[in-house]
Amino acid sequence: MDLPVLEIRNKLLDALGGIGRILLRAPTGSGKSTCVPPMLLDGGKVDGLIVVVQPRRIAARMLARRVAGMRGGRPGGEVGHVVRFDKCMGKETRIVYVTDGVLQRWLQDDPELSHVGAVIFDEFHERRIASDVALARCLNLQEGARPELKVVVMSATLEVSGLKEYLDPCDVLLAEGRAYPVEIHYSGAPQMVGRSGKDAVWERVSNAVQQAVKREDAGHILVFLPGVHEIRRSIELIERSSWSRGWEVCPLYSGLSPKLQDEAVAPSRSGGRPRIIVSTNVAETSLTIDGVRTVIDAGQARVARYDPVRGIDTLMVEKISKASADQRAGRAGRTAPGRCLRLWSEADHARREAFDLPEIRRVDLTEPVLSLMSAGVDDVASFRWLDAPDRHGLEVAEALLQQLGALDHDGRVTSDGRKMAGFALHPRYARLLLAGNEHGCVAEAGFIAAAMQAEGLFMRGRDARGREEFSEPDDGCDFVSEWRAFQLARDMRYDPRVCSQNSILARGARELGQALDQLERTARRHGMDWREIDFDRRSHELSRVMLLAFSDRLAVRLGDATLACRVVGGRRGQLDKHSSVKSAQAFVATEMTEVEGKDVTVYLNRCAEVHLEELRGLFPHDVLEHDGAFYDPVSRRVVRKRELRFRDLVLESKEGGGGPSHDAARLLAERVAAGELKLKNWDQSVERWIGRLVSLSRWLPEMGLPGFSEDDKLMVLEEVCQGAKSYKEIKNRELMPVLKHWLSEGQQQVLDAYAPLEVSLSNGRKAKVRYSVDGAPWIAMKMQFLYDVTELPEIAQGRVKLLVHLLAPNQRPWQVTDDLAGFWERGYPQMKKDLAGRYPKHEWR
């Protein structure tokens, strides 16, 4: 093999014999993932297991197989891998590829990594939080109990902020990449924003692939899309097209079966068909797919984030960074010159972030916080972070750990907390197991924990019956239907045909079974009483257990006629329409996810009914009686309401009695938002401001303006109504002062710059711009004031051209157009013919 990284072999071995801490920059195509671990092994500088940390399971498994083959062995022999549900290593294994999550568990079980001689962090530029934490702990080991431990950090770029200084002292080595030139082309910005219609991403991908297959030098075509839904829609379009005949179309994503993953990346057979590989970002790094000469990049990724302020997960399609785009383009130049088509504009590319946000800035910190604290790190904020986490995120994580009983009120790890850390699970699921053991339903709790860690059991889509097919009216818990579906899949030995007929994902069911078996072994190892699962018999006990693990997600419906719900913490969400808890007085939502679709919605899924009488016994300090208020439509005033609350969530309410409470502003605001009460000063200036903001957030999404949703409107109205108790007190209040504080100074400057109140015409006149939430912006002027003007102004960085309402001498609109030059050529002569006789004093040309 003639790979660039082999040229630095001697430098690498010398550095291992010295400091033993190396930062290696090795770009795509250099061979770092396959060659560096064997160089360490053959160089004789490492005593113990060589652990290679990968960010993704698919990469760890495939790299292990490739390196094993290069060395004439088989996976699980000298070279192995360990990923979730797949351990392929033995006593003779010297190199093992693992995910960062596996290394985290090893550190939990054996904090000194006593059998490990070297840890190699591959693709570190992806900045996974598990890798960040594991690297810090390995550095601490190297400086303390394990000075002989070798640490190698490999990155496709050294532009990881502060990495060299963080590792200091370390040896920095550079390996050249072996990449052929790749032509970069941009398709331009999509004509419309949305997930449907002719401009949907799968339509644009299909059109791009159609053009690519016409080239004789297309090679294999690698398409990057944000998620499985987009992959499936794109493949449907491509396979239905006549122009794709002779091409093999393969999906590639982490949830795909290993067999299909292997088929997508396998070397081409002599005379084999060229391949169109439609992938998520799993193909962005680590994996080499021989023969790819063309990359088509949608420029998006589905990014999971955690919002500690609202305590919910978000799943949004976001633009990738420039660094990710470069990584993707590089896939086309591994074996020959190639080309990359980016389905966005060059101007859009210039505005993108240089690098992806480190995971520590966007994920739930509860699990790493407990892991570190149980390992003796008392002050997590002062831990050896490469990038320190947000302090508010740490506070939220510690508060949740206290609610789960993992920390005491002084912030120290409890005995239960140490047990929870030993489960190698998210603390919430560990608490679920402990509570299940306490109340005699550990197996049922274990099934729920396993189900929540698997990729999903039911098919999605218009024709998928899914959960409702396995539900019964008195279930009271969505996981009961999942248990029935899983039993069917397991009894049928996960047969894909039978599973598909019942809207079950065979791979999801198999993964759930693996997770359940693993949890059962873990529970029994901890001395828990794991019995046969029986949800019907233990439903009451399970209600108590779910409250203990998910008290921060207790929810109640807003009414019988709606799926909208209020959740602890002042949050709102929408209950899944197929949920088994629609008739429950209260329930816990194990999943709260904000998902971007036609609208952005917080969905409450996989819910379980809870019994409110349990609350006082389990959380005596959190059940409170509260005097509040409600709106009386007859008197149009706010009057008293007495409520029973769990934390801030209203459980029971009684009306009547004395004066209103501090809730009056919210109640009055809701009436105004519903149109029941009218504010005199909600006028055209207010509507115009809202129209400007909403329009500009749509035209220039990269500016990060907040928009103005119905919830935002309610917040503004609540501020306007502060201190009032009746409609009489609010009907004449001003709104613009409150709206002006909605934006920061910088955001207001952006609004004024790109959605101005007025524009200047080429003849020196000024025109007021009118805006609406869902229409095009426009100006209105008498026709004679527009003489000599042939081009209308543009706003929003030139992306939006104004319409003009041309007014006749009687001030009535004669024509609406965005083509003023065309009006003078074609419309004006007709206007003059029709109106000149009626308005002779008007200036006609």
N, C-alpha and C positions, 0 to 999 in steps of 0.2 A: 504494500500500500504506500502511496505517495501523498500523504496528507500533511499540510503545513505544520500542524502541532507537533509532528515527530521531529521537526528541526530543533525544537527547544528541549529535547529529552534530557540532555546533559545538564542544562541550566536548571531544569525542574528537579532533577535528582540532587544536584548540589544544594539547592534551596531547602529540600527536605532534610538534608543532613545538617543544615544550619539552624535557622530560626524555626523552621517547621511550620511556618505560616505564610501562605502564598495567595496572592491575588493574580489571577490569570485572565487576561483579556484575550478571548479567542472568538472571532466573529463566526457567523453562520458559514458552514462549509469547511471549517478548519479541522474537524475531527476530534474536538475536545471531549465530547460525551463518550465516544467509543474508545479513544486511545489513551487518555490520561490515566484512567484507573488501571489498565494493564501495565502502563509504564511504571506506576508506583509499585505494583506487585512484583514485576520482573526486576526492578531496580534494587530490591532487597533492603529498602530503607524503612519499611513499615512492618512492625511486629503486631499482627492482629488483623482483624477483619477490616476490609476497606469498604466503607459505606458511601454510596453515591446517592445524593438526595435530589429527587426530581419533583417538580411541582405538580405533575399529573400522573395518574395511574397508567394510562396508555403508554406514555413515554418510558416509564420505569420498566414495564413489562417487555416492550419491544426492544429497548436498548439492551436489556439483559440477554434476550434471545440472540440479538445480532452479535454482541461481544462473545457470547458463548460459542456461536458458530465460527467466528473469526479465529478462535483459539482451539477449534477442533473438538469442542465439547458439546454438552447439552445443557439446557437451562436447568438449574438446580444442582449442577455439579460444582465445578470451580467458580462459575458465575451464576448467580441466582437473582431472584427479586422477591420482595415482600410488599404487597399492597393490600388494601382492604379486601378481605375474603379470598386472598390468593397468596399463599406462602409457598414459594418454590426455592428452597435452599436446604442444604444438609450439612453434615459435619465437615465435609471437604470444601464447602464454599468459602472462598477467600474474597470475592468481590460480590457485593449485593447492592442492587438498585432498589431504593425504597422511596416512598413518598414522604414529604415532610411530616405528615400526620403520624406515620409509623415511627419515625425517629423521635417525635415528641413522646409517644407511648414508651419507647425504649428508655428514654431519659427519665420518665416517671418511675419505671420499674427498676432501673439500674442507673442512678444519677451519675455514676462515674464512668459509664460505658466501658466496663472493665474488659470486655473482649474485643473492643474496637481499637484499631491502630491508627486509622485515618478517616476523616469525614470530608467528603468532597461535596460542596454545595454547587450544583449545576444550575444554569439559567437563573442565577441569583437576581438578575435585573428585573424579574417578574415581581419581586418583593412581596412574597407571601408572608403572612404574619407568623405562621408556624416555622418558616425558615429563619425569619428574623430572630425569634425567640431561641430556636435551637442553636443558631450560630453564636449568639451571646453566651449561652450556657457552655458551649464547647470552648469558647475563648476563656471563660472563667476556669474551666477544667484545666486547660492548657497552662494557665498561669498559676494553678494551685495544685490539686491532687494528681493531675495527669500531664506533667510537662512533656512527656514523650508522645503525646497525641498530636498527630499531624492534621492541620486544617487547611484546606484548599477551597478558595472561593472562585468560581468561574462565572464569567459574565460575558455576554455578547458585546457589552459596551462598558467603559469605565466611567461613564457619565452618571453612575449612581451617586447621588449627592453624598459627599463626605465619606465614601466607602474606604478609600485608601487611608484617610486619617483615622477612621474608626478601627481598622485592623492594625494600625501601626503599633509595634514594628512588624513589618512584613516585607517579603520580596515581591516585587511587581514584575510579572513576565508578560510579554506580548507575543502572540502568535498571529501570523498573517492569515487572512481568509483566502480561500480558494473559490472565488466566485467569478462567473462569467458576467459580462455586461448585461444589464436588463434595461430595456427601453420602458420608460414610464409614460403612460398616456392617461389623460383625464377625460371623462365623458361629459363633464359639465354638471351643473346642479340639476337635480330633478325638477320637473316642471310644476309639480304639486307635492304637497306634504300629506303623507298618510300611508296606511298599510293596505289599501285596496285600490282598485281601478287600474288603469293602464300604466300608472307610474308606481305601482307597488314594487317592492324590492325584488320579488321573484320574477316579475315581468321584465324588469331591467336586466336581471341576471340572465334570463333566458335569451333575450335579444343579444346580449354581449357574447354569450356562448355560441349562438348561431353564427355570429360574424367570425368568432375565433376558429371554429371548426373548418372554415373555408381555407385557412392557411395551410400550406403544405408542411411548414415547420412548426405547427401548433404544439406537437408533442402531447404529453398528458396535460390536461387543463385542470388547475386547482382553483376552486371557487371558495371564497371566504364569506360566510353569512353569520348573523348574530346568534341564531338558535335553531333548535330542531324543527320548529314550526316552519320557519322560512326555508330550511333545507328540504323538507318534505314537499312544500308547495313548488319550489324550484324544480325538484326532480320530476314531479308530476308533469310540469309544463315541458321539460326537456324530453322526457321519454315519450310523450304523446306526439312530438314533432317528427315529421318525416326526415328532416335534416340530421337527426341524431342517429339514424340507422348506421350500424357499423361501429358505434361507440358504446363502451361499457360505462354505465353511470353508477357511481358508488357514493353512498353517504359516509361521513366520518364524524363521529362525536363520541364523547366519553361514555354515554349510556348505551352505546351500541354493543352488541355481543362481540367478544374477542375474535370470533371467526370472521365476522363481517369487517371488523377493524383490520384484521390481517389481509383480507382480500383487497381493501382499499389501498394499502401501502405496499403490497407485495411487489417485488421486481417484475417487470414485464417478461412474459414468456416470448420466445421467438415466434413471430407470426401472430402474436396475440393482438387483440383489439386495443386501440388507443382508449384512454380512460378519461372520464370527467369525474373528478372527485369533489364533492360538495361538502364542505367541512365548516365546523365552528373553529374557534381559535386554538383548538388542540393541535392543529398542524402548523401553528405559527412558529414554534421553536422545537428543538430537540429532534423531532422526527424528520428523516430524510426520505422523500418519496422520489425514487429514481425516475428520470424521464419527464419530469414536469418542465415544460418550456413556457407555459402560459399561466399567469395568475390573473384572476378576475376578483377584485376586492370590493365588497359592498361598503367597506369602511366603518362597520359597526360591530359592536359586541354587546351581548346581554350581560349586564353588570349587576351583581348582587351587592347591595349596600345595607347598612343598618343605621337607622336614624335614632340616636340615643335620646333625642328630645321627645320624640313621639313614641319610642319603644316599639317600632315596627320595622320589618324588613321591606326593602324596596327592590323591585326587579325591573330595571329599565333598559331599553336599548339606547346605547350611548355611542358617540363618535369615538373611534380609536385614536390614540396618540400618533404623532409622527414616527416615534420609535417603533411602534407596533406595525405601522404601515410599511416601514422599511424592512422589518423582519418578514412580513408577508411577501413583499416584492422579491426579497432575496431567495424565496423558494423557487423562483423561475430560473435562477442562474446557477444551480448547483452542478449541472452536468453539461450545459451548453448555453450559448447566448439565448436570452429569452425576452419576454415582454410582459408588462403588468398593466392592466387596465383598471384604473380607479374610478369607481362610479360616483365621483363627486368632482367638484371644480378645483382648479389650482388655487383660486382665491380662498376657497374653504380650507384647503390643506394648509395654507400659510397661517391661518388663524387657529389651527389645532394646537393642543398642548404638546410640548416636546416629549414628555414621558407620561406613562400611566401613574396614577396616584397609588402610593404604597398601600397595601391591603390594611395596614394597621390604622389608616385614616378613614376606613370605610366599613369595618366589620364590627360585630359584637365582640366585646373584650372580656366577657364573663369567663369563658373557658381558660384563656391564657392567664388571666388574673388569678384564678383559683390554683392553676397549675404552679405558677410562680410562688404564690404565698405558701402553698403546701410544701414547696421545695426550700422554704426558709427565707424567701424574699419578703421582708416585712413591709417595705416601702416600695410598691410597684412603680410609682412615678419616678423613682431614682434608679430603677434598674438600668442595665447597660443597653439602652435602646439605641439603634441606629437612627431611627426617627421616633421621637417621643410621641406617645399617643395623646389624643385630646384629653385634657384633664376632666372635662365634663363626662366624656365617655367612660373614664375610669370610675368616676363617682357613681354613674348609673350602674356599672357592672358590680361595684361593691354593694350598692343598695340592693340589687337583685340577689346577690349572694347572701346578704343578711336575711332577706325574705325567705330564701330557701333553707336557711339554717346552717349554711356553710361557714358564715362568719358570725361572731357574737357582736353585741352592740359596741364593743371597743375596737372592732375591726380585726380581731384575732381569729385564726382558723379553729373551728370547733372539731370535736371528734367526728361528727357527721361529715364535716367538710373534708377531713382527711380521707374518710371512706369514699366520698364522692370523687375526689381527685384520683383515687386508685382505680376507678372504673374506666378511665380513658374515654369518657363520654362528656358531652356538654353537661354542665352542672344541673341543668333542669331535668335532663333524662336520668341522671344519677339520683337526683332527689326523688324522682318518680319511682325508681326501683326500691329505694330505702323506704319510702312511704308504703309502697305495695307490700313490702315484707312486714312492716309494722301492722298492717291491717288485713293480712291474709289474702292478698291478691297480687303477689309479685309476678306471676306468670302473665296475667292480664296487663299489668303495668309494663312488663317486658315486651309484650307484643306491640303496645303503643309506641314505646321507645324505638323498637326495631322498625316499625312502619314509618316513623317520622324521619329515620335516617336513610331509608331506601328511596329510590328515585321516583316512586309512585306506582300504584297498583292498577289503576283504571286508565283505559284509553280515553283520550279526549277528542272532541270533534262533534259534528252535528249528529252523526248516526250512532255515536257510542252511548250505550245505555248506562254503563258504569255503575255508580253507587246505588242508584234507585232500583236496579235489578236485584240487588242483594239486601235491600233494606226491608224492615218490617215496621209497622206503625208504632210499636211500643219500644223500639230499640233504646232511645234516649242517649245514644252515643254513636257517632259516625264510624268509630273503629270496629263496631260489631259487624257492619256490612263488609268491611275490609277483611275481617276474620273469616267470614263465610266464603268470600271470594278467594282468599288465600287457601283455605282448606280444599276448595274445588281444584285450584291450580296444582296444589301439592299432590292431591290424590291422583290427578291426571299426569303426574310427573312433569309438570310444567310444559306440557305439549303445546307448542305455539298455535296449532290449528284450533284445538279445543279452547284455549285461552282467548284467542281472537274472537271466536264465536260468542264468547261471554263478555266481551269488551274488557278483558284482562290483559295486561302487558305481561307476557311470559317472563321476560327478563327481569321486570320489576318484582314479580312474585318470587322468582328464584333468589334475587338479591335480598328480599325481605326474609326468606327462609334462612339464608346464610347469616343475616344479622340476628335473627331470633335464636339460632343455634349458638352463635357466639355469646349472646347475652345470657342464655341459659347456663353455659359453661362458666361465665363470669359470676353469675349469681350463686351458683352452687359452690364455686371456689370461695366465695365470701360467706358461706354457711347459710344461705337463704333457702327458704322452704318453697321450692318451685313445684307447683302442682299442675295437674291438667287444666288447661284453660277452659273457663266456663263463665262467660260474660253474664249470662242470665242469672246465675246463682249469686254472683258477687257484685251486682250492679250498685248496690248501696255503698259497699265498701269502696268501690272504684270511684264513686262520686267524691268521697272524702279525700282519696288519694289525688285525684285530679285537681282539687282545690289547693292542696298543699304544694303541688308542683306548678300550678298555673294561676295562682290567686291574682297576679298582676294582669291577667287577661279575662277576668270575670266580665260578662256582658249581659245586657238585657235588651229586648226588642223595644223599639220606640212605639210600636203599636201592632195590633193584630193584622192590619192590612198592609204592612210594609216589612221588608227584609232589613231595613236600616236599623242599626243598633248603636247603643252607647256602650263604651268600654271603660273600665277603670283607667284613670289617668286623663280624663277629659277627651278621650279619643272616640272616633266614630268609624263605623265600618258597615259592610253589607254582608249579611249571612248568605252562604251558598244556598241556592234555591232547592237543592236536593238533600239538604242536611236533615238529619233525624231529630234535631232539637227545635224545630220551628214552633212547637207548642209548649216548650219549656218556659218556666218562669225566669230562670237564669241558667247560664251555661258558661263554660270556659272555651275559648278558641285557642287551640294549640298552634294554629298558624294564623298570623296577621301579616298579609303581604300586600304591598302597594304595587299594582301591576299597571303597566301602560298598555292600553288598547285603544279603542275609539275614544275613551276617556281614561283618566287616571283614577283608579278606584282602590280602596283598601278592602280586600276580601277577607272574611272570617271563615276559615275552613277547618275541617276535621275537629268538630266540636263535641263536647260531652256535657250532658245535663248535670247540674249540681243542685243539691238540696240546701236551701238557705238556712234551715235550722242548724246546719253544721257550722255556719260561719262564727257564731258567738263562741262556740267551744274551741274552734281552731284558731280564731283571730279575735280574741276578746277586746283588744285595744283598737281594732280597726272598724268595728261596728258602732256607728254613732247615730244619735238622733239629731236632726237638724231642722231649724226653723228657716224656711225659705219663702218663696213668693210665687204667684202665678198671675197671669193676665186675665182680667175680667172684661169680656167684650162689651158688656152692657154699659158699664161705667167708664170703659176705656182707661182703667187704672190697674196697677199691680197691687194684689192683695196677698195675704199671708198663706203659706203652705207649710205644713209640718211633714218632715220626711225622715225615713230610716235609710241610712246610707252605709255602704261598705266603702271605706276610704272616701272617694268623691263620687261614687256611683249610687244613684238613687234606686233603692229597692222597693220601698213602700211610701205612699204619700197620702196625707189628709189635708183637705182644704178648709178655709174659713178662719175667722179670728181677726186679730189685730193687723197692724200695719205691715208694709212690704219690707223685704230684706234687700241685700246688695245684689240679688239676682234680677232686680227690676230692669236694669239696662239691657241685659240679654233678652229678656222677655219682650220688651218694647221693640228692640231691634228685630226680633223674629217676626213681629207683626208687620213692621215696615217692609221687611224683605218679602213677606208673603203678599204684599199689596193691600193689606187691610187698613193700614194707616198711611197717609200721604204726607211727605215733608215738603213744605212750600219751596225750600231752596234746593231741592233735587231738580235742577233745571238743566238747560242745554249745556252750560259750562261744565257741569258734573259729568253728563253723558259724553261730552267731547273729551274730557280728560280720561275717562275710562276707555273710550274708543281708541285714543292714542296709545295708551299703555298696552291694551290687549292686542292691538294690531302690530305694534312694534315688537312685542314678545314673540309674535308669530313670524314676522318678516325677518327678524335678526335674533334667532334663538341663542346664538353664541354669546350675546351680550348679557345673558343671565338675568333679564328682567323678570320680576315675580309673576306677571300676569295679574288677572283679577277675576277669580272664580266666584261662584256663589258663596262659598265659605269666606272668601276674602271680603266680599260685600257685607256679609253678616258681621265680620269683625269691625269694619269701619263704622257700620251703623251702631254697633254696641258702644264704640268710643263716643259717637255723637250723643248717645242717650245716657251717658254717665251722669249719675246724680238725680235723674228724673224719676218720677213715679207715675206720671200720667201722660197721655197724648198731648194735652194742652201745653205741657212744659217743653215738648220737643218739636212741635210742628213748625216753629219759626227758627229753629237752630241752623247755623251755617255748617256746610259740609266741606267746603274747599280747604279750610285750615287743617282738617283731619286728613284729607286726601294727600295734601302736600307732605305730610309726615310719613306717608306710606312708603315713600322711596327715600333712599339715602341721598346725600348731596350728589354723589357721583352718578347714581341712577337717574336722578332728575336731570342732570346735565346731558346724559345719553338721550333721554326722552326729548329734551328741548332741541338737541342737535339733529336727531334723525327722524323725529315726528314733530316738526315745528308747527307753531300756531299759525304762522303766515309765511308765504314765500314771495320772492321777488321775481317779476316777469322780465323778459328781455327788453321791454320798452320802459322799464323803470317803475312801473306800477307795482303795488303790493296787493296780495290777495289772501284772504283768510281761508285756511284749510279746514274742511269739515271731515270728521272721522266718525265711524261707527264700529261696533264690535265685530260685525261679520260682513261689512261691505267695503268697497274700494274708497280711498280718500278722494275728495273732490274740492274744486273751487267753483264759485259762481260769479260771473261778471257780464256786464253789458257787452254786447258784441263790439261796439265802437271802441271800448277800452282795450280791445285785443288786436286792433290793427297793428300790423308789422310783427306780430308774435306768431311764429310758426312751430315752435317747439314748446311743449309743456314742461314745467320743472319736474325733477325726480327727487324722491326722498328715500330714507332708509338705505343710505350708502349707494344710491342709484338703482336699487332693486325694485322700487315701486314707482310707476309713472302715474301722475295725477290725472283724474278725469276733470273735464271742465263742463259746467252747465252754462251754455251760451244763452244769455237772456235777451229776449226781444225788447224793443223800446217800452213795452208795457210791463217789464220786469218779470215776465213769465218765461220759463225755460222753453227755448225753441229746439235745441238739440243738445244731447249729452255725448261727448266723444273724448277719446284720448289721442285722436289724430287731427290736430289743428290744421296742419298743412293740407290734409285731405278735405277739411271743411272749406277752407278758402278756395280750393280748386273746384269742389263739386257742390257743397252745401250752400255756400254764401250766394252764388248766383240765384238759386231758387228762393232763398230767404228774401233777397232784395226784390225779386220779381213779385213775391207774395205780399210784402209789407211796405215797400217804398211808397206806394200810393196812399196808404193809410197813415203813414208817419212821414210826411214830407219834410218836417223840420229836423228830422234825424240826420246825422252825418253819414251819408252813404258814399261808398267809393266804387 
